[in-house]
């Protein structure tokens, strides 16, 4: 059974009516299914089973510590790209040696916290996990270096703390490409990573430097590509660099290929994870056999289909050939994941039996009993949209709509502006709903500004 499904016109999350969640927490609210998260992790793991990869979930995709704990319990490590995400990775209960700390512009404080939990801001605030403060958490498993200068900073800070650290050098596979190959200009101009020659130079330059050990490579090989051929070409260039470094006498303990895989259960127009796995497994097999850890970061494949956003209908007004539905939140098109074309399906959480949404790739949409709507948010921005020209069952003010496929980047995708309420977040497991984040009201949003206002 799908984690989100209709029974006689009523939407359920696992075995819990979504109406019960909306009634208890109000709207907007983001609902995650623990069963869907586990099933998506299982599908990724099975697709890449021949490589036995280390799965590191990108914290930025779904940063709620409550959700991250569900994934950590399934054996996922974490990938963080900021100091704040590093703390969320620790709150997830994932072992710190299974955490990879990347991201451009790391501050010295971020690096110290990654190397020794005593420098964690949460330690200063007295936060504990299972009764233990961050002081006991140990160093992060891997630091990802974006430049030779950053490696130098790692060495200096690690030396001052008298600790050692493992480093993976991030490579931009769109740089130093053979003349007969083409890459996207946006990839070549990316701020992330270094060229192949600089990566080789990094291993040479820091070979005998104390407190840092270069032993891995990282790259986001799936950037902007959702075809297997482009993905595979990036893998090939990454492995060519790894082989060149290995030929100089250095051991490669880790190759992290990042994310870029399409979402599971959202669109059938993109290849499944298994197609990518079949293409790259033969390329990685010799490295796996030599003891190199292969790591992947499936963010949207795990999270996207595991969540939905529930919005309330505030008003409906007529237009020329359709009606405009004003909801209590909207979506920012600039933040929508391109691979899922925004959020694909919008449907009332309660409708007449027989008017349930068609299953993707299984059923055709029967337009009987459906009306044309534009679905918009309440802010004063023209791009505050949920969807234009949508055929859905008849809705009235006070109805609630489910926006499916909203489990990834959900809070980032919600349109912000005019101090409208941000969604609450809830995790459902069976018939149990667990609040993860309360809905931020006006007082919470204004509170940081009220103190300085008193001094004016």
Buried (B, 14 or more C-beta within 10 A) or exposed (E): EBBBEBEEBBBBBBBBBBBBBBEEBBBBBBBBBBBBBBBBBEBBBEBBEEBEBBBBBBBBBBBBBBBBBBBBBBEBBBBBBBBBBBBBBBBBBBBBEBBBBBBBEBEEEBBBBBBBBBBBBBBEEEBEBEEEBBEBBBBBBBBBBBBBEBBBBBBBBBBEBEBEBBBBBBBBBBBBBEEEEEBEEEBEEBEBBBBBEBBBBBBBBBEEBEBBBBBBBBBBBBBBBBEBEBBBBBBBBBBEBBEBBBEEEBEBBBBBBBBBBBBBBBBEEBBBBBBBBBBBBEBBEEBBEEEBBBBBBBBBBBBBBBBBBBBBBBEBEEEEEBBBBBBBBBBBEEBBBEBBEBBBBBBBBBBEEEBBBEEBEEEEEEEEEBBBBBBBBBBEBEEBBBBEEBEBBBBEEEBBBBBBBBBBBBBBBBBBEEEBBBBBBBBBBEEEBEBBBEBBEEEEBEEEEEEEEEEE
